[in-house]
Amino acid sequence: MPLVNSRGLFERAARGGYAIGGFNVNNMEILQGIVEAADEKRSPIILQVSAGARRYARQEYLVHLVQAAVESSSIPIVLHLDHGEDFEICQACIDGGFSSVMIDGSRLPFEENLAMTRRVVEYAHPRGVTVEAELGRLAGIEDDVSVASRDATFTDPDEAAEFVERSGCDSLAVAIGTSHGAYKFKGEPRLDFERLERIAAKLPPDYPLVLHGASSVLEDLVEICNRYGAEIPGARGVPEDMIAQARRLGVRKVNIDTDLRLAFTGAVRRVFAEKPGDFDPRKYLGPAREAVKGVVLRKLDVLGSLGQAD
């Protein structure tokens, strides 16, 4: 099955009441773990490449790795640019084989964000590529994205409706209390579900909303990392019951990166600690791949997308 864009997947997700996982990819083992899990559970997936991943692994390598996954799998797969900062990056990814891009102009004033998003839409749509935009800003750090909590701004429902209508974007990432990184909440986790409902009510029926910064920072993953030498005290993520509630209220794509990093790192640290004589990369990258697969299997269940690729 060739790469697909997100439009048809979101339409099916709306009818079925589930969300699709947007899983960030940085290397071959992470990619394999994600795709093996999704293939096993027959779940459609969105493979995401960030600016940091493009620098680390090079866009050409990642595109060909994803192409190998597409050729060896029979599930719908989207190759998506995560947090494209300007038109030129989006254009390079569209021309380079991506089937979906995100233009993140959330740092800009409303009209500038809208104009840049519209420019990307006008380039992407004739080429069969879908466009995600962002309105409102999430706190936290993810690759090049760094926003202090005091500068985080929740999405305004009226602005969201105007933005979608005027820009023509295919999906919208909204800010309702999540944040990037492993430290999402200082106190009890809280998401503004009332705001999410108002945003959904202002948009066309079944319009796909996106939740960034949605890793749960699972305690068992953090514990394994810390047990084998990491220092990740007080990390907290989005509880899985809140993710399930968000999809019931119209979220059709949930971004997951930190949980994959924690699983991968914990598995590598464990091998290094328990088998210090091993220096074959396959001996520690293999378990890391399996750890990523385990996390993705769990996430697909939370998202409700099991069996939706058939």
C-alpha positions as CSV (number, residue, x, y, z in Angstrom):
1,M,0.0,0.0,0.0
2,P,1.5,3.4,-0.9
3,L,1.7,6.3,1.5
4,V,-1.6,8.0,2.1
5,N,-2.5,11.5,3.3
6,S,-4.5,12.0,6.4
7,R,-7.8,13.1,4.9
8,G,-9.4,9.7,4.4
9,L,-8.0,8.4,7.7
10,F,-9.6,11.3,9.6
11,E,-12.9,10.8,8.0
12,R,-12.9,7.1,9.0
13,A,-11.8,8.0,12.5
14,A,-14.6,10.4,12.9
15,R,-17.2,7.8,11.9
16,G,-15.6,5.2,14.2
17,G,-15.0,7.6,17.1
18,Y,-11.3,6.8,17.4
19,A,-8.0,8.7,17.1
20,I,-4.9,8.0,15.1
21,G,-1.5,7.9,16.7
22,G,1.1,10.4,15.4
23,F,4.4,8.7,16.4
24,N,7.7,10.5,16.0
25,V,10.5,8.7,14.2
26,N,14.2,9.4,14.7
27,N,15.9,6.2,13.6
28,M,15.3,2.7,12.1
29,E,14.6,0.9,15.3
30,I,12.0,3.4,16.5
31,L,10.3,3.2,13.1
32,Q,10.3,-0.6,13.1
33,G,8.8,-0.8,16.6
34,I,6.0,1.5,15.7
35,V,5.1,-0.2,12.4
36,E,5.4,-3.7,13.8
37,A,2.9,-2.8,16.5
38,A,0.5,-1.1,14.2
39,D,0.7,-3.9,11.6
40,E,0.1,-6.5,14.4
41,K,-3.0,-4.6,15.6
42,R,-4.2,-3.5,12.1
43,S,-4.1,0.2,13.1
44,P,-3.5,3.1,10.7
45,I,-0.6,5.3,11.8
46,I,1.0,8.7,11.2
47,L,4.8,8.6,11.2
48,Q,6.1,12.0,12.2
49,V,9.5,13.6,11.4
50,S,10.5,16.7,13.4
51,A,13.1,19.4,12.5
52,G,15.5,17.7,14.9
53,A,14.9,14.3,13.3
54,R,15.6,15.8,9.8
55,R,18.9,17.2,11.1
56,Y,19.9,14.0,12.9
57,A,19.0,11.3,10.4
58,R,18.6,13.4,7.2
59,Q,15.3,13.7,5.4
60,E,16.4,11.4,2.5
61,Y,17.3,8.5,4.9
62,L,14.0,8.8,6.8
63,V,11.9,8.9,3.7
64,H,13.5,5.7,2.4
65,L,13.2,4.0,5.7
66,V,9.5,4.8,5.7
67,Q,9.2,3.6,2.2
68,A,10.6,0.3,3.3
69,A,8.0,0.1,6.0
70,V,5.3,0.9,3.5
71,E,6.5,-1.9,1.2
72,S,6.6,-4.4,4.0
73,S,3.2,-3.5,5.6
74,S,-0.4,-3.5,4.5
75,I,-1.7,-0.8,6.9
76,P,-2.4,2.9,5.9
77,I,0.7,5.0,6.7
78,V,1.0,8.8,6.6
79,L,4.5,10.4,6.5
80,H,4.1,13.7,8.2
81,L,6.3,16.7,8.9
82,D,5.9,17.7,12.6
83,H,6.3,21.4,13.5
84,G,7.4,22.8,10.2
85,E,8.5,26.3,11.0
86,D,8.2,28.0,7.6
87,F,7.0,27.5,4.1
88,E,10.4,26.4,2.8
89,I,10.6,23.4,5.1
90,C,7.1,22.4,4.2
91,Q,7.9,22.8,0.5
92,A,11.0,20.6,0.8
93,C,9.1,17.9,2.6
94,I,6.2,17.9,0.1
95,D,8.7,17.8,-2.8
96,G,10.7,15.1,-0.9
97,G,7.8,12.6,-0.7
98,F,5.9,13.5,2.5
99,S,2.1,12.9,2.3
100,S,1.3,15.4,5.1
101,V,2.9,18.5,6.6
102,M,2.4,20.6,9.7
103,I,3.0,24.3,9.4
104,D,3.4,25.7,12.9
105,G,2.9,29.5,12.9
106,S,1.5,29.5,16.4
107,R,4.4,31.8,17.5
108,L,3.1,34.5,15.0
109,P,0.2,36.9,15.3
110,F,-3.1,35.5,14.1
111,E,-3.0,37.1,10.6
112,E,0.6,36.1,9.9
113,N,0.0,32.5,11.0
114,L,-3.1,32.4,8.8
115,A,-1.3,33.8,5.8
116,M,1.6,31.4,6.1
117,T,-0.7,28.4,6.6
118,R,-2.8,29.4,3.6
119,R,0.4,29.6,1.5
120,V,1.4,26.1,2.5
121,V,-2.2,24.8,1.8
122,E,-2.1,26.3,-1.7
123,Y,1.1,24.5,-2.4
124,A,0.2,21.2,-0.8
125,H,-3.3,20.5,-1.9
126,P,-2.6,20.4,-5.7
127,R,0.1,17.8,-4.9
128,G,-2.2,15.6,-2.8
129,V,-0.7,16.5,0.5
130,T,-2.7,17.4,3.6
131,V,-1.9,20.3,6.0
132,E,-2.0,20.5,9.8
133,A,-1.8,23.9,11.4
134,E,-1.6,25.1,15.0
135,L,-3.5,27.8,16.9
136,G,-2.6,28.5,20.5
137,R,0.8,27.6,22.0
138,L,1.8,24.6,24.1
139,A,4.3,25.0,26.9
140,G,7.4,22.8,27.2
141,I,10.3,21.7,24.9
142,E,10.3,19.4,22.0
143,D,13.3,19.6,19.6
144,D,13.3,23.3,18.4
145,V,9.9,24.0,20.1
146,S,10.4,25.9,23.4
147,V,7.6,27.8,25.0
148,A,7.6,29.0,28.6
149,S,4.5,28.2,30.6
150,R,3.8,31.9,31.1
151,D,3.8,32.3,27.3
152,A,1.5,29.4,26.6
153,T,-1.9,30.5,25.2
154,F,-5.0,28.3,25.0
155,T,-6.8,28.2,21.7
156,D,-9.8,30.6,21.3
157,P,-12.8,28.8,19.8
158,D,-13.9,31.8,17.7
159,E,-10.4,32.3,16.3
160,A,-10.2,28.5,15.5
161,A,-13.4,28.7,13.4
162,E,-12.1,31.7,11.5
163,F,-8.7,30.3,11.1
164,V,-9.9,27.0,9.6
165,E,-12.4,28.7,7.3
166,R,-9.9,31.2,5.9
167,S,-6.8,29.0,5.8
168,G,-8.2,25.8,4.4
169,C,-6.1,23.6,6.6
170,D,-7.1,20.0,6.9
171,S,-6.6,19.6,10.7
172,L,-5.9,21.9,13.6
173,A,-3.6,21.4,16.6
174,V,-5.2,23.1,19.6
175,A,-3.9,24.1,23.0
176,I,-6.0,22.9,25.9
177,G,-3.4,22.3,28.6
178,T,-1.0,19.7,27.3
179,S,2.7,20.5,26.9
180,H,5.8,19.1,25.2
181,G,8.4,17.1,27.1
182,A,8.4,14.8,30.1
183,Y,7.2,17.5,32.7
184,K,3.7,18.4,31.5
185,F,2.1,19.3,34.9
186,K,3.3,20.7,38.1
187,G,0.2,19.7,40.0
188,E,-2.7,17.5,39.2
189,P,-3.1,16.9,35.4
190,R,-5.9,19.1,34.0
191,L,-7.1,19.5,30.4
192,D,-9.7,22.1,29.4
193,F,-12.3,19.7,28.0
194,E,-15.0,22.4,28.1
195,R,-12.8,24.5,25.7
196,L,-12.3,21.5,23.5
197,E,-16.0,21.0,23.2
198,R,-16.5,24.7,22.3
199,I,-13.8,24.5,19.7
200,A,-15.4,21.4,18.1
201,A,-18.8,23.0,18.2
202,K,-17.6,26.1,16.2
203,L,-15.9,24.0,13.5
204,P,-17.5,22.0,10.6
205,P,-19.0,18.7,11.8
206,D,-16.3,16.0,12.4
207,Y,-13.4,18.5,11.7
208,P,-10.2,16.7,12.9
209,L,-8.5,18.2,15.9
210,V,-5.0,17.3,17.0
211,L,-3.6,17.0,20.5
212,H,0.2,17.7,20.8
213,G,2.2,17.0,23.9
214,A,0.1,14.0,24.7
215,S,2.5,11.4,26.0
216,S,1.5,9.9,29.3
217,V,5.0,9.7,30.6
218,L,4.2,6.2,31.9
219,E,5.5,5.6,35.4
220,D,7.0,2.2,34.6
221,L,9.0,3.7,31.8
222,V,10.4,6.5,34.0
223,E,11.1,4.0,36.7
224,I,13.2,1.8,34.4
225,C,15.2,4.7,33.2
226,N,15.9,6.0,36.7
227,R,16.7,2.5,38.0
228,Y,19.5,2.2,35.5
229,G,21.1,5.6,36.0
230,A,18.8,8.3,34.5
231,E,17.8,11.4,36.4
232,I,14.1,12.1,35.5
233,P,12.5,13.1,38.8
234,G,8.9,14.2,39.0
235,A,8.1,13.6,35.4
236,R,4.3,13.7,34.7
237,G,2.3,13.3,31.5
238,V,-1.3,13.2,30.3
239,P,-3.3,10.3,31.9
240,E,-4.6,7.8,29.4
241,D,-8.2,8.3,30.5
242,M,-7.8,12.0,29.5
243,I,-6.6,10.9,26.1
244,A,-9.6,8.7,25.7
245,Q,-11.9,11.5,26.7
246,A,-10.2,13.9,24.2
247,R,-10.9,11.5,21.3
248,R,-14.5,11.2,22.4
249,L,-14.7,15.0,22.0
250,G,-13.3,15.2,18.5
251,V,-9.6,14.8,18.7
252,R,-8.6,12.6,15.7
253,K,-4.8,12.7,16.0
254,V,-2.7,12.3,19.2
255,N,1.0,13.0,19.1
256,I,3.3,10.7,21.0
257,D,7.1,11.1,21.3
258,T,8.3,11.3,24.9
259,D,6.9,7.9,25.8
260,L,8.8,6.4,22.8
261,R,12.0,8.1,24.0
262,L,11.6,6.9,27.5
263,A,10.9,3.3,26.4
264,F,13.9,3.3,24.0
265,T,16.3,4.8,26.5
266,G,15.2,2.6,29.4
267,A,15.8,-0.5,27.4
268,V,19.3,0.6,26.3
269,R,20.3,1.6,29.8
270,R,19.1,-1.7,31.1
271,V,21.3,-3.7,28.7
272,F,24.3,-1.5,29.5
273,A,23.8,-2.0,33.2
274,E,23.1,-5.7,33.2
275,K,25.4,-6.8,30.4
276,P,28.4,-4.4,30.4
277,G,30.4,-6.7,28.2
278,D,28.0,-6.3,25.3
279,F,29.2,-3.8,22.7
280,D,27.3,-5.1,19.6
281,P,24.7,-2.4,18.9
282,R,22.2,-5.1,17.9
283,K,22.3,-6.3,21.5
284,Y,20.9,-3.1,22.9
285,L,19.0,-1.6,19.9
286,G,17.0,-4.8,19.5
287,P,15.5,-4.6,23.0
288,A,15.0,-0.9,22.5
289,R,12.9,-1.6,19.4
290,E,10.8,-4.1,21.3
291,A,10.3,-1.6,24.1
292,V,9.0,0.9,21.6
293,K,6.7,-1.7,20.1
294,G,5.3,-2.4,23.5
295,V,4.4,1.2,24.2
296,V,2.8,1.6,20.8
297,L,0.7,-1.5,21.3
298,R,-0.6,0.1,24.5
299,K,-1.3,3.5,22.9
300,L,-3.2,2.0,20.0
301,D,-5.6,0.5,22.5
302,V,-6.1,3.8,24.3
303,L,-6.7,5.6,20.9
304,G,-9.3,3.0,20.0
305,S,-7.8,2.3,16.6
306,L,-7.3,-1.4,16.9
307,G,-8.5,-3.2,13.7
308,Q,-9.3,0.0,11.9
309,A,-6.9,-0.6,9.0
310,D,-9.1,-3.4,7.7
